[in-house]
Amino acid sequence: MECILKSVRKSFLKPDSRKRTASLAVSPTDSTVRIRSTRWRRGRGSGSACIVPVESRVRDLLSRMTLREKAAQMTQIERRVASPSALSGLPVGSVLSAGGSAPRERASPRDWADMIDRMQHWALASRLGIPILYASDAVHGHNNLYGATIFPHNVALGAIRDGDLARRIGEATALEVRATGIHWTFAPCVAVCRDPRWGRCYESYSEDTDIVRTMTSIVAGLQGSPPPGHPPGHPFLAGRKNVIACAKHFVGDGGTDKGKNEGNTICTFEELEATHMKPYLDCLAQGVSTIMASYSSWNGRPLHSDHYLITEILKKKLGFKGFVISDWEGIDRLCQPHGSDYRYCIYASVSAGIDMIMVPHRYEKVLEDLVFLVESGRISMSRIDDAVERILRVKFVVGLFEYPFSDRSLFDVVGCKEHQILAREAVRRSQVLLKNGKDLKKPILPLDKNARRILVAGTHADDIGYQCGGWTITWHGSSGRITTGTTVLEAIREAAGNETEVVHERCPSEATFSDQEYSYAIVAIGEDAYAEFLGDRTELGIPFDGATMISLVAGQVPTVVIVISGRPLVLEPELLDKIDALVAAWLPGSEGGGVADVLFGDYDFEGVLPVTWFKSADQLPMNAGHDAYDPLFPLGYGLKMNLDSRS
């Protein structure tokens, strides 16, 4: 084996910019990489093969790394501080784009690929030529990329409960991510949200653990499906059209007290295991390569420094062989003020089992302190070697040394028609019909496409930014035409008959009805775009004075209300009585046509509530199975129009 390693060592460690002729195959049983290459043959015929176990390659490379190089591999930096000195001189292990951090405004796939390939050239010029992993938060499609297909957020997908659809969305997302040269996405979020006051409720598939477990099949879509016999917990990637997945946030982030972001989950280990940890078992079975630690705490113990959960449970008991990454400045939270005792933060997190630190800016301080902690004996070299082994294992398994650069043949897949159709399917299937007619015997839906005049009103009727929500183009998202796509208004206009007049009033008033008659109105209201702590709310009424708007319109004309939000909102009984139909549209993303598909009866409603729709925020937290369960609409509720029975 040593002679084989010597014969290919130089090529493995110093890939050049020319297109490689190697193909890659990873065995799930012996973790070997079969290299077929005319460039790397030695004393064999053209196209001959040699087999080099991944673990042998990892040990060989690790044995020739200095402590400083190992520490650098454990570091992830933001792209704005990436430089030739950071990537060639150190070399840093990974670079990421934070939410909204792009090569330029409305950057194209080529812009992204050019930037990442340039950074990869810097990395390959380092002493050992170890390529970087480039990462991004592609959490509902490639949401940092202008023009990408934006899929519904996870809470909407939880309304469908279709693992195969999740897998197909993962496959489409992987293609669009790889088209820009990115290798790694910080997805999926497998949190079980137990309190909708949490600002990340929409990132969770459901309050129900089993529903979340069903949707973890997105991992197989992102990374590809491991072959039979693949050992659970071992990282896997099927090929160059797949991306590394990252299950997050380990563990219990959806169970914090009062739904506070970065808060404290108070429960026994048995409760933590039964409710919040089970989805990780499914991710491990699918070969998830990375796992992100949670900002939150468990019974007062910050997850970023919890040796028991990260090392004893995740790595040892569950057998995870990939690597654990911190969240953005996650280790900084281990002291007050944040980051004030940075050396302690590094010590506590690395000792607990964090393998890679998402710094993201002051990487030189990380290297200085981490090297000091090892040289002073506070962190053992074996802990460092374990972390770097895990990082290198993932890099070798995914073929990064063989194929470090972007695949530019994938440019045209970004926002392609096939992916738009898939996203539209996800939108229409995730719509949940909560009310249809003041009299059950006289439903208003499906709507008449050929009505004389339709009023479309509300803050969210013609706003692609609100439709997409947070984590879209920027970290927190925003309103307006932030990316390409079809708004609800545009979809209604496209679906309506040729003789139908569609009138749009963002904020209707009494004057709207003074000289006009409408067959019916569609009012789209909902939440502002937000992410993480920006979305934490103690009161969950309809923003933008939405209840007043609904009341005004519903007092004049039969009204269908569409709620575009990342969670249930308070609907007072008087308001609910006034309206004729109610649809939970969640955060549907770029393909608003899926909303119109069900409103006009081209398809029936399929979605059912993935979370409990409460009557009042005073009831929270309230989940299915609670003794005092008294919701407005229970978990799993959803009506149909029964189109087949009308034909």
N, C-alpha and C positions, 0 to 999 in steps of 0.2 A: 504493500500500500504506500509506503514512504516513497518508493521510486515513482509511482504514479503521481503522487502529489508534487514531487519535484519537477516532473515533466510538464505539468500543467499550471504550476503555481504562479508563474509570472503572468500568464494569460488571464487567470482567474482574478488576480489582484489589480491588474493594470489594463482594463478594457480600453480600447481606443475608440475614436469617433466613427470608424468605418462600420458599415452594417455587418453584423455578425452572421456567420453561417451555421451557428450552433442551434440545436433544438434541445428542449428541456423536458425531462420526464422525471417526476418524483414518485418513488415507491412509498406507499403508506405503511408498509410493514418493516422495511429496513432503513427507511429515511435516506435513500440513496438518490443521487442525481446522475442520470445517464447522459453523458455528453457525446453528441455525434458531431464531429467537426473535421473538415479537411485541413483546417489551420492547426489543429491541436494534436494531430496524429503523430506518433513517434514509433517508427519501425513497423508500421502496420499499413494495410492497404487504404486507399482513399475511402473516406466515409466510415472508417472503422470506429468502434465505440469503446469507451472505457467507463467504468462505473466507479464513482467516488462518493462514498457516504457523506451526507450532509454533516453529520457530527464530526467526521474526520476533517472536513474542510473548516468547520468552526474551530476545532481545537488547534489546527495548524495555524490559522490566521491569528487566533488569540495569543498563541505562544510567541508571536513576533511583535506584539503591540506593547508600547510603553504605557505606563500608568496614565500619563496625560492623554494619550490617544484613546485609551479605554474610557476615561472620563468624558472625553469629547463625544464618543459614540452614545453616551447616556444623555446627551443634551439635544433638545429640539429648540430651534430658534425661529422667530418670525421672519418672513421673507425680506422685510425692510431693513433688517440688520445683517442679512446674509451678504458675504463679501468674499473675494478670493482668499483673504487671510483667514477668515472663519472656516472656510470649507477646504482650502488647500493646506493651510498651515496647521490645523488642529488634529484631525478633521471632525467637524460636527456630524452627528449621526442622522439628523433629520431637520427638515425645514417645513414650516406650515404657512398657509395663508389664513389669517384670522378672518372672521366674518367681515366682508366688504373690502378685504385687502387684495387688490388685483393689480396686474401690470400697469393698467391705465383704465380710465373710465370706458365702459362698454368694450372691454378687451375681447378680442376674438379668440377662438381656440388656437390659432397660430401664435398670437401674442403670448398666450399662456405657455405653449410648448416651447417657444423660443426662450422665454425666461427660465423655465425649469431646465431645459437642456444646457443653457449657459451655466447655470449653477452646477449641474452634473459634471460638466467639463472641469469646473474648479475642483470639485470633490475628487475626481479621478486623477487630478494632478498632485494629489497628496502623496506622502511617502508610500503608503500601502494601497492607494487607489481604491478605497472603499466607497462605493456609491451612496448617495443620500436617498432616504425615503422622503418623498414630498407628500404632504397631507393637507386635507381640507375638510370642512364640515359640509359634506354633501348629504344632508339629512332628509331632503324630500326632492330628489333629483340633484343635479349639479347646480345648486342654488346660488353659488357665487358667480356663476357665468351668465352674462347677458345673452338671452336667446336660447338658453337651455330649456328643456322640458321640466316644468315645475309640477311635481306630483302633489296630491293632497297630503297634508301633514298626518302624522301617525294616528291621531285620534280618529280621523276620518276613516283610515284603513281598518281600524278596530271595529268600525260599524259594519264592515263587510265580513270580517272573520274568515277570510279566504287565504290560506297559506300559499296556494299556488299563485294567486295574484301578487302577493308580497314578493315571491321569488321572481316573477317576471318583471316587477318594478325594480328589483335589485339588479337584474341583468341589464335593463335599459340604463339605469343610473351608472353602472360600471362602465358601459361603453362610452357614455358621454364624459365621464370623469377621465378615463384613459385617453380619450381624444385630446385632452389638454396636457398630457404628460404626467398627470398626478397618479400616484401609486396607491394611495391610502385615504380612506374616508373615515371620519369619526362617526360612524353609524353601524348598527342601529342603537337607538336608545331603547332599552328594554325595562325601563322603570315601570312600576305598577303604581299609578297615581291614585292615592286614596283620599285626596282632598283637592278639589278644583280651584281652591284659592292659590295654589302653587302656580307660579308664572311659567312653568314648563309643562303644564298639564297637556297641552296639545302635542308634545313630543312623546307622550305615552300612548300606547295603543288602547289601554283600558284600565279600569280599576280592578279587573278580574285577572288573576294570575294565569288562568288557563287560556284566556284570549290572547294575552301577551305571548305566551308560549307558542301558540299557533302561528303568530306573525313573525317569530324569529326565523322562519324560512327565508326571509330576506337575506340572511347571511349566505345561504347557498346561492342566491341570485347574484350577490356581489362577488363572492369568491369562487363560485362554482361548487358543484356537489362532489364531496370526497367519494372515492370508490369504496365498495364494500370492504370492511376490514380495517379502514383507517382508524388509528387509535384515537379515542376521544381526548381532547385537550391538546393534541398536536396541531401546529399551524398547517394550513393548506391553502394553495392557490392553484386553480385549474390551468391558467394560461395568461397570455398578455392582454386578453380582452376582459379580464377580471381585475378587481381591486381588493386590497387588504381591507377587511372589515374591522370594526372596533366596537365591541359590546360595552355599553356604558349605562349608568355610572355606578360602579361597584361600591357599595350595594345599599339599597334602602332609600335612595334619593326621593322616591315617590311617596314615602311614608312619614315625612317630617311633621312635627307638631305644628298644627294650624296651617299646614301647607307652606311653611316659610322656606324660600329658596336658600340653600346652603344651611338649612336648619338641622334639628336634632330628631332622629327617629328613635322613639322610645318603645322598646318591645323586648321580649325575650329572644334568645337565639333561635328557639324553635319557631317563633312567629316570623322572625326575619327569614329563616330558611324556607318556611312554607309559603310565604307571600312574595318575598322579593328576590330570593336567590334562585328559585327554580328555572326562570328563563335563561339563566347563565348555563345551566346544565345542557339545555338544547343548543345554545350557541357553541359550547365546547364540543358537543357531539358532531357539529357541522364543521369543525376545524377552524373556528374563529381564531385569528392570528394575534389580535391585540385586545386588551381590555383597559378601559379608563377608570381610574379611581374617582370617587364622588367627592364633591366639595362638602357634603353633609357629614354629620356625626351619627354614631350609633351609641345611644345611652351616654352621650357626652364625650365619646372618644372619636376624634376626627379620623375619617376613613383614610386620609393621606398618611397617617402615622399608625395605622392599626395593623400590627404585625400578625395578630391572631387571624384576622379575616383575610388579609392579602397573602400571607405566606403559609400559615398553618392550614387554612381552609382552601383558598383558591388554588394555590400552587401545589401543596402537598396532598390534601385530601381529595380534591377534585382533579388533580393531575394536569393543571394548565402548564403547557410548555412554551407558549408564546411569551410576549412581554407585556408588562403593566406600565402604562403611561399615566403621568399626573394630568390633571386638568390645567387650564390656562392659569398660571401663577397659583396653582393649587397648593403648592408647598408653602407659599408665602403666608397662607391663612393659619399656619401652625403657630404663629406668635402674634402678639399685639404690641404696637401697630403692625399691620401686615408687612412681613419681610424685614422687620427691624433687627431680628437676630437670625440672619440668613444662614449662617453656619449651622445653627441648631436646626433650622428648617430642613436643610439638606441631610443632616445626620438622621433626624427622626424619620423622614420619608424614605430614604434609601435603606435604612436599617429595617423599616417595616416591610420592604419588598418592592418599592417603586423602582422600576428598571430604567425608565427614560423620563426626564424632567422636561415638561413643556415650560420653558423658562419664562417668557419667550425672548426677553431683550438682553438682560445682563449676563450673558453666557460666560464672559471672562471671570466674573465673580464666582459662578458655579464651579468652573474648572479650578480656580485657585482654592476654594474652600473644600471641594471634594478631594483634591490631591492632598491637602493638608490633613483632612480627617483620616485618610488612609495611612499616610506616612506617620501620623501620630498614634496610630493603632486604634482609633475610635471606631473606624469602619474596617472590617477585615477585607483582605484582598480576595478571599473566596466569595464574599458578597458582590464585589465588583465584577469578578469573573463570571459569576452566575448571571448578573444583569447583562453583561456584554455578550455572553453566549446566547442568551435568549434573543437579543437584538440581531446578532449575526445569523442565528438560525432562521429567523423570519426572512432576512435579506437573501440568504441562499435558497430557501424553499421557494420563494416567489420568483426566482430567476433574475434578480436584480443585477448580479454580476455579469450575466450573459446578455441581458437586454436593459441597459441602464437608461436608454434614451426613449423619447416619445415615439409613438406610432402614428405618423401623420396621415396614413391612409384612412384614419377614423374621423377626420375633420367633419365630413358631411353627415355623420350620424347625429351630431348635436342638433336637437330640436327637430329631428326628422319626422315625417308624417306618421310613420309607424309608432313612434313614441308618443306623439300627440294623441293618436287613437287609443293607445293604452291608458294614457292619463285621463282621457275623457271617459273611458270605461270605469276607471277607478272613481271618478267624480260622481257619475250617475248612480253607481252601485252603493256609494257611501251616503247618499241623501236619505235622511230619516224623516218620514212623514209622521207628524205628531198629532195633527188634527186635520180633518177633511169634512167640512160642512158644519154649520151650527146644528143642523139636523142630520143625524147619521144616515137617514134615508134620502137626503138631498145633498150629496157631495158636490163640491165645487171643482175638484180635480178629477180628471184631467181638464185643463183649460181649453177653451175654444180658440184654435189658431186663427180662425176667420172672423173673430169678433170685430165690430166696427172700429172701436177705439180702445186702446189699452193704456193705462197710466203705469209707468215704471218709475218708482220713487225711492228715495233713501240714499244715505251716505255711501252705501256699499254696492249700489247697483252698477256703477260704471267706474270701478277702481280696482285695477289689477293688483296694486300693492296690498290693499286690504284683503283681497282674495287669497293672496299668497301668504300673508302674515310674516312673522319673524323669520330670521335665517333666510332671507331672500335678498340677494344683491348686497345688502349690508347685514350686520349682526342682528340688529333689532327690526329690520324691515322698515317700510315707510309707505305712505299713500302715493297714489298717482301711477303714471305709466312708467314704472321702474324697469319693466322688462317686456318682452313680447308675450302675446297671449290673447285670449278672448274673454271679455268681461261678461257678466250676466246680462247686461243690457244688450250688448252686441249679439249674444246668443239668442235672446228673445226676438230681436229684430230679424235675425236670420231665419228663425223658426216660424214667425208669424206669416199669415197669408199675404198675398200681393196687395189685396185691397184693405188690409188692416193698417190703421194709423197707430203708431207707437209713440206716445208722448213721454218725454223724460223730464222729470223735475227732481233735482237732487234734494231740495228742501221745499216741499210743497206748502202752500198756504191756502187760506180761504179763497184767495183769488184764483187758485188753480181750478176750482170747481164752479166759479161764478158764471161762466158762459160755455162750459164744456160738459158733455155727458160721456161717461166712461162705462164700458161693459164690465170691467173689473180693474182692480189695481194689484200690482205686485210691488211690495215694499221690502227692500233689502237693507237691513240694519245689522250692526254688530260691533266688534271691538276694534280698537286701534291696533296697529302692528306693535309687537313687543317681543322681547326675549329675556329669559332668565328672571332676575330680580325685578326688572322693569315691569313684569307682568304680575307680580305678587299683588293680590287685592283682597281686602277684607270684606268689601261690599261688591256684589256682582250684579248690579243693575245694568240696564242697557245703556251704554255710553252714547254721547252726542245727543242726549235728550230723545233717544229713539222711541221711548214709550209715548211721549207726547205726539210725535209724528205719526206713529201707528194709530193712535186714538183719533187724530184728526182725519186721516184718510179713511179709516174703517167706519167713521161716522157718516161718510158720504157715499161710499161705493163698496160692493163686495171686495174683500181684501185677502190676499195671500201674503203671508209674512215669511221671509227667508232670513234666517239668523246665520250670519257669517261670523263665526267665532271659534276660539280654540277650546271652548268649554261651555257647559250650560250657563245661561243667564237667568236672572229672576224675571218671571212673568207673572204679574199680579193677576188674580182671578178676574177682575173686571176687564182687564185688557184682553185676556184670553177669550172671554165671552164675546168681545166685540168682533174679533177677527173670524174669518171663514175657514182659513187653512193655515197651518204652521209647518214649516220645513226647517230642520236643522241641516245646514249645508257645510258646517265646520269651516275649515280653511282649504278650499278646493284647489288652489293653485292656478296654473295658467290656462286651464281648459274649462272655461265657464259653460261651454256647450253641454256638458254633462248635466248641469242644473236644468237647462231648458228641455233636455231629453225626457225628463220625468214630469216636469210641469205640464207639458203638452201631450203626454201619454204615448210618446214613441216607445217608451219602456216603462215598466211598473217600478215602483219603489222596492228596493231590496234591503236597505240599511236598517239596522236596529241599534238602539243606544248602547255604546260601549262603556258609558258611565251613567250613573244615576243623575236624573234631572231633578234637582231639589226644588222645594217650594220657596224656601228662604235661606239666606246664608247663615241664619242662626242655627239651622239644623246641622251644619257641617262640623266635623266630617260625618258623612252618612253613606254607608255602602251596603250593597245587597247582602242580606244575612244578618244585619244588625237587628237587635230586638225591637228598637223603636224606628223601624224602617217605614217611613211615611212620605214617599216621594210624590212629586207632581207626575213624573213618568218614571217607571222603574227601569233598571238595567235590563236590556234586551227588548224594550218596547219599540214597536215600529209598525205602522199601518201599511196596507196595500190598497191600490185602487181596484184590484181584481179585474183587470182589463180583459182577461180571457172570458169571464162570465158575462161581459157586456157585448162581446162580438156575436 
